[in-house]
Amino acid sequence: MKAIIDPTKNIALYLQVKDILVKRIQEKVWPPNTLIPTEQELMEEFEVSRTTLRQAITMLVQDGLLEKKQGKGTIVKTQPLIGGSLGKLKGFAEEAIERGLTPESKLIRAEFKKDLYYEKTKLGIADDEEILVIERVRFADEVPIAIERSCWPVHIGKILNKEDLNRAKFYEVLESEGILLKRAKEKISAMNATIYEADLLGIRAGEALLEMTRLSFGFDDKPIEFTTTKFRSDKYHYDIELTR
């Protein structure tokens, strides 16, 4: 079906073209690593000038959706499967579902521990108390995306430990128990995958990972969760919106 550009709309023509191109990329009308139609073909389809079309394509190149190949044309770039938005407190499953992906988990271990003193300091837990440690591999559409290691105070750990940890969405479980998260602090850094991590994520040892640490607080401003998640950098990205 031919795309329709409306010159009477209060939206610039190049932005209308851009929106259509983005939709085709998202819906995989043009799959990753394939050439999009030529400028002439798109100009004829949209009935716009070369300048208008190039404005739209240039924006998508700057956004990382398209890439110009010398002597070949413009191709659709392979995109990370999933992305998070800084400033919004969401779990992995929520982020995946918002992008039309199916989240899954594979439990590595879940156990109560007393000897994790750094984690207990973060959570404000006394040295003689236990915390629950849960380690999982997180998937989106059956592709391994991240290794997640979350630590919880014992009263919350007892709630989570009753769940099927291969399926549980932790924040939903807590909210159903009346435990609500108010805010979180996050730190993001780069690191290289160990042999063990690479094996879990289906990548080569030494490949780049994004490591995110999150300390979440309840409405009483007491720590609830301390989580370290290591993401494949080729399958995950963060969106940041800045204003001035």
C-alpha positions in Angstrom: 0.0 0.0 0.0 1.4 3.4 -1.0 2.3 5.7 1.8 0.5 9.0 1.8 2.3 12.3 2.7 -0.1 15.1 3.5 1.3 18.6 2.7 -1.6 20.2 4.5 -0.6 18.7 7.9 1.1 20.9 10.4 4.1 18.5 10.3 7.1 19.0 8.1 7.2 16.7 5.1 10.6 15.2 6.0 9.3 14.3 9.5 6.3 12.5 7.9 8.6 10.6 5.6 10.9 9.8 8.6 7.9 8.4 10.6 7.0 6.1 7.7 10.6 4.9 7.3 10.9 4.2 11.0 7.7 2.2 10.9 8.9 0.0 8.0 12.2 -0.7 9.9 10.4 -1.6 13.1 7.9 -3.8 11.3 10.8 -5.4 9.4 9.4 -4.5 6.0 13.0 -3.8 5.4 15.0 -6.4 7.5 18.4 -5.6 9.1 21.3 -5.6 6.7 19.2 -5.1 3.6 19.2 -2.1 1.2 16.2 0.2 1.3 14.7 1.4 -2.0 16.7 4.0 -4.0 16.2 7.7 -3.5 14.4 7.9 -6.9 12.0 5.1 -5.9 11.2 6.7 -2.6 10.8 10.2 -4.1 8.3 8.8 -6.5 6.4 6.9 -3.8 6.1 9.8 -1.4 5.9 12.5 -4.1 8.5 14.6 -2.3 11.7 16.3 -3.4 15.2 14.8 -3.1 16.0 17.4 -0.4 13.0 16.4 1.7 13.8 12.7 1.4 17.5 13.2 2.2 16.6 15.1 5.3 14.6 12.2 6.6 17.2 9.6 5.7 20.0 11.8 7.3 18.1 11.9 10.5 17.7 8.1 10.6 21.4 7.7 9.8 22.2 10.0 12.8 19.7 8.0 15.0 21.6 4.8 14.1 18.7 3.1 12.2 20.2 3.4 8.7 23.8 3.3 7.4 25.1 4.6 4.0 27.4 2.2 2.2 29.7 3.7 -0.3 28.9 2.4 -3.8 26.0 0.3 -2.5 23.2 2.4 -1.1 21.6 2.8 2.3 21.1 -0.3 4.5 19.1 -1.0 7.6 21.4 -1.4 10.6 21.1 -4.3 13.0 19.5 -2.9 16.2 19.8 -3.9 19.8 16.9 -6.1 20.8 15.9 -4.2 23.8 16.6 -0.8 25.4 16.1 0.9 28.7 15.2 4.5 29.4 17.2 6.3 32.0 14.9 8.1 34.5 12.3 5.4 34.4 12.2 2.6 37.1 11.3 -0.5 35.1 12.2 -4.2 35.2 13.7 -6.1 32.3 10.4 -7.8 31.5 8.6 -4.5 31.3 11.2 -3.1 28.9 10.9 -6.2 26.7 7.1 -6.3 26.6 7.0 -2.6 25.7 9.0 -3.4 22.6 6.8 -6.3 21.6 9.3 -8.9 22.8 8.7 -12.0 24.9 10.8 -12.0 28.1 12.0 -15.2 29.7 14.4 -16.2 32.5 16.7 -19.1 33.3 17.4 -19.5 37.0 21.1 -20.1 37.8 20.8 -20.1 41.6 18.7 -18.8 44.5 20.0 -19.0 48.0 20.1 -17.2 51.3 23.6 -16.0 52.2 25.2 -14.4 55.2 28.7 -13.8 53.8 27.9 -11.1 51.2 29.0 -8.1 53.3 29.2 -5.6 50.5 25.7 -6.3 49.3 24.4 -6.2 52.9 26.0 -2.9 53.4 24.2 -1.6 50.3 20.9 -2.9 51.7 21.5 -1.7 55.2 21.4 -5.3 56.5 23.2 -6.3 59.8 26.2 -8.6 59.4 24.5 -11.5 61.2 21.4 -11.4 58.9 20.8 -13.2 55.6 19.9 -11.9 52.2 18.5 -13.7 49.3 20.7 -13.9 46.1 19.0 -14.7 42.8 21.0 -15.1 39.6 19.2 -15.5 36.3 19.9 -15.2 32.6 17.4 -12.9 31.0 16.1 -13.6 27.4 14.1 -11.6 24.9 12.5 -13.6 22.1 14.7 -16.6 23.2 17.9 -14.6 22.7 20.1 -14.3 25.8 20.4 -10.6 26.7 21.7 -10.3 30.2 23.0 -11.9 33.4 21.1 -10.6 36.4 22.2 -11.0 40.1 19.7 -9.5 42.5 20.0 -9.3 46.3 17.0 -8.8 48.7 16.4 -8.4 52.4 15.2 -11.6 54.0 11.6 -10.5 54.5 11.3 -9.8 50.8 13.4 -12.8 49.8 10.9 -15.1 51.5 8.2 -13.7 49.3 10.2 -14.1 46.1 11.5 -17.5 47.0 7.9 -18.9 46.9 7.6 -18.0 43.2 8.7 -19.8 40.1 11.9 -17.8 39.6 12.2 -18.8 35.9 9.0 -16.8 35.3 8.5 -14.3 38.1 8.4 -10.6 37.4 9.9 -9.4 40.7 8.3 -5.9 40.7 4.9 -7.3 39.9 5.2 -9.9 42.7 6.2 -7.2 45.2 3.4 -4.8 44.2 0.9 -7.6 44.6 2.1 -7.8 48.2 1.8 -4.1 48.7 5.6 -3.5 48.5 6.0 -0.5 46.2 9.3 0.9 44.8 9.6 4.7 44.9 13.0 5.4 43.3 16.4 3.9 42.5 20.0 4.8 41.9 21.8 3.3 38.9 25.4 3.2 37.8 26.4 2.1 34.3 29.9 1.0 33.3 31.6 -1.0 30.6 33.4 -4.3 31.1 34.5 -7.4 29.2 32.8 -10.7 29.4 34.5 -13.6 31.3 34.6 -17.0 29.8 31.7 -18.0 32.2 29.6 -15.0 31.3 30.3 -15.4 27.6 29.1 -19.0 27.7 25.8 -18.0 29.4 25.2 -15.2 26.9 26.3 -17.0 23.7 29.1 -14.6 22.9 32.9 -14.7 22.8 35.0 -14.1 26.0 36.3 -10.6 26.1 33.3 -9.0 24.3 32.0 -5.8 25.7 29.2 -5.8 28.3 27.2 -3.0 29.9 27.1 -3.4 33.6 24.3 -1.7 35.4 24.0 -1.7 39.2 20.7 -0.6 40.8 19.8 0.2 44.4 16.1 0.5 44.7 14.2 2.1 47.6 10.6 1.7 48.9 8.3 4.6 49.9 9.9 4.5 53.4 13.2 5.3 51.7 14.7 2.0 52.9 16.7 -0.1 50.4 14.7 -3.0 48.9 16.9 -4.3 46.1 20.5 -4.3 45.1 20.9 -5.7 41.6 23.9 -6.0 39.2 22.9 -6.8 35.6 25.4 -7.4 32.8 24.0 -6.8 29.3 25.3 -7.8 25.9 26.2 -4.5 24.3 25.1 -5.7 20.9 21.6 -6.4 22.1 20.9 -3.7 24.6 21.1 0.0 24.8 20.0 2.9 26.9 17.8 5.8 25.7 18.5 9.2 27.2 16.4 12.3 26.6 18.1 15.6 27.4 16.5 19.0 27.5 18.0 22.5 27.8 
